[in-house]
Structure formats: structure tokens, C-alpha cells
Amino acid sequence: MNNDVSDNNQQFVHWFRQSSPYIHAFRGRTFVLAFDGAAVADASFANLIHDIALLNSLGIRLILVHGARPQIEKRLREQNAKFDYVNGLRVTDDIALNCVKQAVGSVRVEIEAQLSMGLANSPMAGARIRVASGNYVTAQPLGIRDGVDYCHTGEVRRIDTKAIQQRLNDGAIVLASPLGYSPTGETFNLTANEVATAIAVALQADKLLFLTEGDGIHDTDNHLLRELNTEQAQQLLNRQQNTSDELQYLRHAILACLRGVSRTHLIDRHIDGCLLQELFSRDGIGTLITSGLFEETRQASIEDVGGILNLIRPLEENGMLVRRSREQLELEIDHFIVVERDGTIVACAAFYPYAEESVAELACLAVHPDYRNANRGGELLAYTEKTAKQNKINRIIVLTTHTAHWFLERGYEQGNLEDLPVERQQLYNYQRKSKVFIKML
């Protein structure tokens, strides 16, 4: 077999196995997905539809919220009508409202048509997706603000959660448009982001996903920010003076998380397969905003035994770590510290104090291969050193066969067998011939 083909097959098998926990976790969950009209007009929209169909087939309950900005502006230009934006919102007069209705209707029909495809030998074969759209959003006018009459531009007043839940329970994908209706029969132009946020909050959705037109939220060095909690996101927002689309997404993401949505994702829609890459890999490709901690370093519990074993087994097999049985690990679990990332143990270390000699041993330091260049080992080291100081330990010892230089670079000095606590000397494995390193605290 060709080596390239074999490598590709192995990569596929590896990815599929790695994605299986997410497939199990997402079944029956409710996701709200928002995208602009530019995504619908893009030649790659069919690929996005295929990925949406795949999510639906995996048992994910989906609400799609579409925009229609470019389609609306095209119709306004065709009628030589002006269109004004104030504070990022369109002023919707009578002519603009007619254009909005036409554009939104056209986009909605296009999405329904795409989701209805079922050609043989295509990704949609056998999908048989049902789409439910309707008047799920009750709206009210923005009115006059700062001297500006927004006319038919409105804001969300209420979401018909019961109707949406019924459609989801029937197995349909719910499709919501950026329009709202009043009890008096008026129609209001809304923003897709506001509608998506309101629906996600009303349903307490598990995820709110924005497919963005830009390439994500970046720090001052232009590095993509992978995860932010709501406090960090708000601080970033407060430092910005502009009203870019990316910051508008961020504002809605913060609001959703503060009002009960567990996680909001900002994903660059221009990346092929962006939804699959974001949802079915541990790190994703976009920016995650969460109300809680996405990653934390903490004391291990008995529930972590399986994750620790999966992490250390490869290192035991190549001789880097001493083999531990599950029973031994369960007995010693109180000595372990773990780094948990999105439900997966990505690093661990054990901390054995010898209080009478004011010394502690750091052992079983392991980091998942995907995170060895991200300083997880250094973070664990800092955590154990802080713990040692709190317990009045004045020196830490390490025995290693493979990572001597790593510890030397972090302030450890080579010692001797006699530097070990007497109890630990009696357990020393002369076959492994591990070197001893010491750090004074």
C-alpha cells in the first residue's frame, strides 16, 4: 500500500476515535447556529449544509438563524434607495422593510431547498431533513433613540420556546429569520445575532455558535485567542474603542454566557469544515467563550483514574515512567494533581511529602503529546512547588531517566542517592538507575 494513503488512513482513524467522546456528548444537545447572508451566497455554502446535515444525523438538536445583509443591500441598490446605519443598526424605512422581507424570504427558501436535497452519491443522500420555520420571535420597535427614528427596526421581546421545542422534539431543524412580529401584526427588522442570542438564552441551549465573517478574536500580538471566560472577554471588550463585527459577536457571546448558555463559539466560516473542526476536536479552531473554566489544574479524584492511566500508559511502555497498576493508582490518587481540559486529563503529576524531613518527591509527571509545547509541565511544576511551600516543604526531589535537562533548565540540581529521604532510599530501583535532582524552595 502507498505510504501516503496509509498515513491518511491512520490520520482518519485517529481523528475519528478522538471525536467519539464528542459524538456521545452532543447527542440530544441543543445548539443554536448563526450565520450571515454572505455565507448563504458563498459558493461553499453547500459544504456548510452538508456539515449541518451531519450534525443533525448525530442527534444534535439544531436551530439555525440566518442573516441577509448583502441580499438586502443588493435589493436596496436595485431600487436606488438609501440605507443608513446608526450605531451598527440599519434604519428600516418603508422601502427598506419591503427589501428586507424580499431578501429574508429568498434566503430562507434557499436554505430550505439546500437542506431538502437527497441526491444519491452525495453527502445529503438519505438525509430526509425536515425544516420548520415560523413566527417564533415577538418583537417591538426600537423607536427613537438619540434623536434617530429607527422606523421598522426592532428588538426581540419574546421567544416562543414551546413552539421551538415542539419542532425539535419532532426531529426537525428549526430555521429562524432576522424578522420579528408584533401582536398588532407589524413586522420588524432584527439582527441575526440578536435573534440567535435570544433563542439560545430562552432555550438555555448547550452551545451558541456564530459563524463569523472575520478570522476571530485576537490579542495585541495578533494571536488568535482560543478560550476566554466571560470576565476576560468583557475586559477585552472594554479595552476596544471600535465597533467591528468581531466585537459585536463577542458582545453577544458574553451576554449569552452570562444568561445561562454554557459555551459560545466564534468560528471563521471561511475555513472549510469549520463546524466539524471546532466541535469534534479538543482545541477547535475558533474562540470559545465560557461562563466557567475550560481548563483547570486541580487535585485528582477517583474519577480521574481512567484518564491518568490513558495518559501514562505510553510513557510506562517506553520505560520513561515506572508502571503503576490501577489498584495502586486508586490507592495513591490523593497524591496526584491533574490538568483537565474540556473533560480530558492532559497532564498529571504525583506529589509525595516526607514531612519529618521537610522534603517531597515529584513523580509521574506526564503531559499529553498534543500539549508538550504549551508549558503544561511547567504549570504543574509551579503548582507542586506552591503546594510544597504551603506545607512547609523546603526542597523537592525528582528521580528521572529521560528528562534530566528539562529539570536542570527549571532550577533543579543533580544530587545523590543519599539526598533522598531514608524511606525513599529503601525503595530505590537500582535496575532503572534513575538520576536524582533537587530543588531548594
Beta strands, then each sheet from edge to edge (+ up, - down):
strand 1: 30-35
strand 2: 61-66
strand 3: 85-86
strand 4: 89-90
strand 5: 131-133
strand 6: 137-141
strand 7: 144-145
strand 8: 148-149
strand 9: 154-159
strand 10: 173-176
strand 11: 179-181
strand 12: 187-189
strand 13: 207-212
strand 14: 227-229
strand 15: 263-268
strand 16: 287-290
strand 17: 295-299
strand 18: 336-341
strand 19: 344-354
strand 20: 359-367
strand 21: 395-400
strand 22: 413-414
strand 23: 435-440
sheet 1: 5+ 10+ 2+ 1+ 13+ 15+ 16- 14-
sheet 2: 3+ 4-
sheet 3: 6+ 9-
sheet 4: 7+ 8-
sheet 5: 11+ 12-
sheet 6: 17+ 18- 19+ 20- 21- 23+ 22-
end
